[in-house]
Amino acid sequence: VRGLFTLSVSDADAVIGNAANKRALENAMAAQIAKSAGDDIKAEHVVVSLSRQSMGAQRRLAEGKLVVSYTINVPAGTSASDVVTIVNQKDSAAWKNLSTVALINAGKVAPALKAVTATGVDNIQKAAAVTKLATNENPVSGVSSAFAHIMSKAVPFAVLIFRVM
């Protein structure tokens, strides 16, 4: 399950400008998203990535917007569509509250984040269930290409043996 939203914060540089602060907030956001995504979802099932929203030619201000993208790796036995339904019930106020709690918790690990506040949420992209195969996993084309390769070598050899006999 994947989704994203834009989080306005009082000091985007304090989050993005320091790797430890960024990681602390990503982990805190993952924990809060897990808590709000259903009983079977744990923090280790959620991956959050924070990035600064592009501001074009405008000068960088401390106050800014962060793009919060998240992936919930739904465990076996849990319905991805149920998780999508739960997550998509959140409006901007719910995402802001979740982000505020995450900032408070991240501030316990990264003290510089104690002064950062969530000022708003917008551009909510509804969560969607996605299915992915491993990069080397494509059973149909993998089998057919292997079969074609073997046959390209075996058929001429079989014809040669048949002609000799």
C-alpha positions as YAML, in Angstrom:
chain: A
units: angstrom
residues:
- id: 1
  name: VAL
  ca: [0.00, 0.00, 0.00]
- id: 2
  name: ARG
  ca: [1.46, 3.32, -1.04]
- id: 3
  name: GLY
  ca: [0.45, 6.92, -0.58]
- id: 4
  name: LEU
  ca: [1.81, 10.39, 0.03]
- id: 5
  name: PHE
  ca: [0.94, 13.82, 1.30]
- id: 6
  name: THR
  ca: [2.59, 17.20, 1.69]
- id: 7
  name: LEU
  ca: [3.38, 18.30, 5.23]
- id: 8
  name: SER
  ca: [3.97, 21.98, 5.98]
- id: 9
  name: VAL
  ca: [6.39, 22.44, 8.86]
- id: 10
  name: SER
  ca: [7.82, 25.42, 10.71]
- id: 11
  name: ASP
  ca: [11.44, 24.46, 9.90]
- id: 12
  name: ALA
  ca: [11.98, 22.13, 6.95]
- id: 13
  name: ASP
  ca: [15.74, 22.66, 7.07]
- id: 14
  name: ALA
  ca: [15.91, 21.23, 10.60]
- id: 15
  name: VAL
  ca: [14.35, 18.03, 9.24]
- id: 16
  name: ILE
  ca: [15.94, 17.65, 5.81]
- id: 17
  name: GLY
  ca: [19.25, 19.39, 6.55]
- id: 18
  name: ASN
  ca: [20.36, 16.76, 9.06]
- id: 19
  name: ALA
  ca: [20.37, 13.03, 8.25]
- id: 20
  name: ALA
  ca: [19.79, 11.96, 11.88]
- id: 21
  name: ASN
  ca: [16.83, 14.32, 12.26]
- id: 22
  name: LYS
  ca: [15.35, 13.16, 8.97]
- id: 23
  name: ARG
  ca: [15.74, 9.49, 9.94]
- id: 24
  name: ALA
  ca: [14.21, 10.14, 13.39]
- id: 25
  name: LEU
  ca: [11.13, 11.75, 11.83]
- id: 26
  name: GLU
  ca: [10.82, 9.06, 9.15]
- id: 27
  name: ASN
  ca: [10.88, 6.38, 11.86]
- id: 28
  name: ALA
  ca: [8.40, 8.27, 14.05]
- id: 29
  name: MET
  ca: [6.08, 8.80, 11.07]
- id: 30
  name: ALA
  ca: [6.31, 5.07, 10.24]
- id: 31
  name: ALA
  ca: [5.31, 4.20, 13.81]
- id: 32
  name: GLN
  ca: [2.33, 6.60, 13.74]
- id: 33
  name: ILE
  ca: [1.14, 5.42, 10.32]
- id: 34
  name: ALA
  ca: [1.36, 1.81, 11.55]
- id: 35
  name: LYS
  ca: [-0.71, 2.63, 14.65]
- id: 36
  name: SER
  ca: [-3.39, 4.19, 12.50]
- id: 37
  name: ALA
  ca: [-3.46, 1.60, 9.69]
- id: 38
  name: GLY
  ca: [-5.01, -1.33, 11.55]
- id: 39
  name: ASP
  ca: [-4.20, -3.81, 14.29]
- id: 40
  name: ASP
  ca: [-2.01, -6.05, 12.11]
- id: 41
  name: ILE
  ca: [0.28, -3.28, 10.87]
- id: 42
  name: LYS
  ca: [3.46, -2.70, 12.89]
- id: 43
  name: ALA
  ca: [6.12, -0.01, 12.52]
- id: 44
  name: GLU
  ca: [8.44, -2.48, 10.79]
- id: 45
  name: HIS
  ca: [5.82, -2.87, 8.03]
- id: 46
  name: VAL
  ca: [5.96, 0.84, 7.16]
- id: 47
  name: VAL
  ca: [8.66, 2.71, 5.26]
- id: 48
  name: VAL
  ca: [8.50, 6.50, 5.14]
- id: 49
  name: SER
  ca: [10.58, 8.77, 2.93]
- id: 50
  name: LEU
  ca: [10.76, 12.53, 3.45]
- id: 51
  name: SER
  ca: [11.89, 15.02, 0.85]
- id: 52
  name: ARG
  ca: [11.62, 18.77, 0.44]
- id: 53
  name: GLN
  ca: [8.90, 19.87, -1.93]
- id: 54
  name: SER
  ca: [10.46, 21.66, -4.88]
- id: 55
  name: MET
  ca: [9.97, 25.38, -4.56]
- id: 56
  name: GLY
  ca: [11.21, 26.31, -8.03]
- id: 57
  name: ALA
  ca: [13.14, 29.56, -8.20]
- id: 58
  name: GLN
  ca: [11.87, 30.79, -4.83]
- id: 59
  name: ARG
  ca: [14.48, 31.23, -2.17]
- id: 60
  name: ARG
  ca: [14.59, 28.54, 0.47]
- id: 61
  name: LEU
  ca: [12.86, 29.47, 3.65]
- id: 62
  name: ALA
  ca: [13.06, 27.67, 6.98]
- id: 63
  name: GLU
  ca: [9.32, 27.15, 6.83]
- id: 64
  name: GLY
  ca: [8.59, 24.74, 4.06]
- id: 65
  name: LYS
  ca: [6.82, 21.72, 2.76]
- id: 66
  name: LEU
  ca: [7.93, 18.14, 3.00]
- id: 67
  name: VAL
  ca: [6.68, 15.39, 0.75]
- id: 68
  name: VAL
  ca: [5.87, 12.39, 2.93]
- id: 69
  name: SER
  ca: [5.69, 9.20, 0.90]
- id: 70
  name: TYR
  ca: [4.94, 5.94, 2.64]
- id: 71
  name: THR
  ca: [4.76, 2.26, 1.82]
- id: 72
  name: ILE
  ca: [2.95, -0.21, 4.03]
- id: 73
  name: ASN
  ca: [4.15, -3.76, 3.43]
- id: 74
  name: VAL
  ca: [0.97, -5.58, 4.37]
- id: 75
  name: PRO
  ca: [1.76, -8.84, 6.17]
- id: 76
  name: ALA
  ca: [0.37, -12.17, 5.00]
- id: 77
  name: GLY
  ca: [-3.11, -12.80, 6.27]
- id: 78
  name: THR
  ca: [-4.02, -9.11, 6.28]
- id: 79
  name: SER
  ca: [-6.20, -7.59, 3.59]
- id: 80
  name: ALA
  ca: [-4.43, -4.83, 1.66]
- id: 81
  name: SER
  ca: [-7.81, -3.42, 0.61]
- id: 82
  name: ASP
  ca: [-8.82, -3.13, 4.29]
- id: 83
  name: VAL
  ca: [-5.60, -1.23, 5.02]
- id: 84
  name: VAL
  ca: [-6.25, 1.06, 2.03]
- id: 85
  name: THR
  ca: [-9.77, 1.75, 3.31]
- id: 86
  name: ILE
  ca: [-8.53, 2.60, 6.81]
- id: 87
  name: VAL
  ca: [-5.72, 4.86, 5.58]
- id: 88
  name: ASN
  ca: [-7.92, 6.65, 3.06]
- id: 89
  name: GLN
  ca: [-10.40, 7.65, 5.76]
- id: 90
  name: LYS
  ca: [-7.83, 10.17, 7.03]
- id: 91
  name: ASP
  ca: [-8.39, 13.78, 6.10]
- id: 92
  name: SER
  ca: [-5.86, 16.60, 6.30]
- id: 93
  name: ALA
  ca: [-6.62, 17.20, 10.00]
- id: 94
  name: ALA
  ca: [-5.98, 13.54, 10.84]
- id: 95
  name: TRP
  ca: [-2.70, 13.52, 8.88]
- id: 96
  name: LYS
  ca: [-1.66, 16.75, 10.62]
- id: 97
  name: ASN
  ca: [-2.41, 15.25, 14.06]
- id: 98
  name: LEU
  ca: [-0.49, 12.10, 13.15]
- id: 99
  name: SER
  ca: [2.44, 14.24, 11.98]
- id: 100
  name: THR
  ca: [2.35, 16.35, 15.17]
- id: 101
  name: VAL
  ca: [2.62, 13.23, 17.33]
- id: 102
  name: ALA
  ca: [5.43, 11.93, 15.10]
- id: 103
  name: LEU
  ca: [7.33, 15.23, 15.49]
- id: 104
  name: ILE
  ca: [6.94, 15.08, 19.28]
- id: 105
  name: ASN
  ca: [8.24, 11.50, 19.34]
- id: 106
  name: ALA
  ca: [11.07, 12.28, 16.91]
- id: 107
  name: GLY
  ca: [12.07, 15.20, 19.17]
- id: 108
  name: LYS
  ca: [12.80, 12.70, 21.94]
- id: 109
  name: VAL
  ca: [15.47, 11.13, 19.73]
- id: 110
  name: ALA
  ca: [16.56, 14.22, 17.82]
- id: 111
  name: PRO
  ca: [16.25, 17.25, 20.15]
- id: 112
  name: ALA
  ca: [16.50, 19.77, 17.28]
- id: 113
  name: LEU
  ca: [13.06, 18.58, 16.15]
- id: 114
  name: LYS
  ca: [11.41, 19.66, 19.42]
- id: 115
  name: ALA
  ca: [10.99, 23.16, 18.01]
- id: 116
  name: VAL
  ca: [9.53, 21.98, 14.67]
- id: 117
  name: THR
  ca: [5.76, 22.05, 14.34]
- id: 118
  name: ALA
  ca: [3.37, 20.70, 11.74]
- id: 119
  name: THR
  ca: [1.42, 23.63, 10.32]
- id: 120
  name: GLY
  ca: [-0.73, 21.86, 7.75]
- id: 121
  name: VAL
  ca: [-1.24, 18.98, 5.35]
- id: 122
  name: ASP
  ca: [-2.37, 19.09, 1.74]
- id: 123
  name: ASN
  ca: [-1.96, 17.31, -1.58]
- id: 124
  name: ILE
  ca: [-3.07, 14.01, -0.08]
- id: 125
  name: GLN
  ca: [-2.61, 11.22, -2.59]
- id: 126
  name: LYS
  ca: [-4.98, 8.46, -1.61]
- id: 127
  name: ALA
  ca: [-3.34, 5.20, -0.67]
- id: 128
  name: ALA
  ca: [-3.48, 2.41, -3.22]
- id: 129
  name: ALA
  ca: [-2.60, -1.24, -3.07]
- id: 130
  name: VAL
  ca: [0.29, -2.16, -5.34]
- id: 131
  name: THR
  ca: [1.72, -5.52, -6.23]
- id: 132
  name: LYS
  ca: [5.31, -5.88, -7.23]
- id: 133
  name: LEU
  ca: [7.51, -8.69, -8.41]
- id: 134
  name: ALA
  ca: [11.14, -8.92, -7.51]
- id: 135
  name: THR
  ca: [13.31, -7.46, -10.29]
- id: 136
  name: ASN
  ca: [14.42, -10.92, -11.38]
- id: 137
  name: GLU
  ca: [10.94, -12.42, -11.06]
- id: 138
  name: ASN
  ca: [8.96, -12.72, -14.28]
- id: 139
  name: PRO
  ca: [7.89, -16.33, -14.54]
- id: 140
  name: VAL
  ca: [6.34, -16.18, -17.99]
- id: 141
  name: SER
  ca: [9.08, -14.43, -19.93]
- id: 142
  name: GLY
  ca: [11.81, -16.11, -17.89]
- id: 143
  name: VAL
  ca: [10.58, -19.61, -18.71]
- id: 144
  name: SER
  ca: [9.83, -18.88, -22.34]
- id: 145
  name: SER
  ca: [13.22, -17.28, -23.00]
- id: 146
  name: ALA
  ca: [15.02, -20.16, -21.25]
- id: 147
  name: PHE
  ca: [13.01, -22.67, -23.26]
- id: 148
  name: ALA
  ca: [13.75, -20.81, -26.50]
- id: 149
  name: HIS
  ca: [17.47, -20.73, -25.67]
- id: 150
  name: ILE
  ca: [17.60, -24.47, -24.91]
- id: 151
  name: MET
  ca: [15.61, -25.32, -28.00]
- id: 152
  name: SER
  ca: [17.81, -23.17, -30.22]
- id: 153
  name: LYS
  ca: [20.79, -25.28, -29.13]
- id: 154
  name: ALA
  ca: [19.07, -28.66, -28.88]
- id: 155
  name: VAL
  ca: [17.10, -28.77, -32.14]
- id: 156
  name: PRO
  ca: [20.10, -28.36, -34.49]
- id: 157
  name: PHE
  ca: [21.98, -30.97, -32.44]
- id: 158
  name: ALA
  ca: [19.02, -33.38, -32.62]
- id: 159
  name: VAL
  ca: [18.77, -32.87, -36.41]
- id: 160
  name: LEU
  ca: [22.51, -33.58, -36.79]
- id: 161
  name: ILE
  ca: [22.22, -36.86, -34.82]
- id: 162
  name: PHE
  ca: [19.17, -37.90, -36.85]
- id: 163
  name: ARG
  ca: [21.03, -37.34, -40.16]
- id: 164
  name: VAL
  ca: [24.05, -39.36, -38.98]
- id: 165
  name: MET
  ca: [21.94, -42.37, -38.08]
...
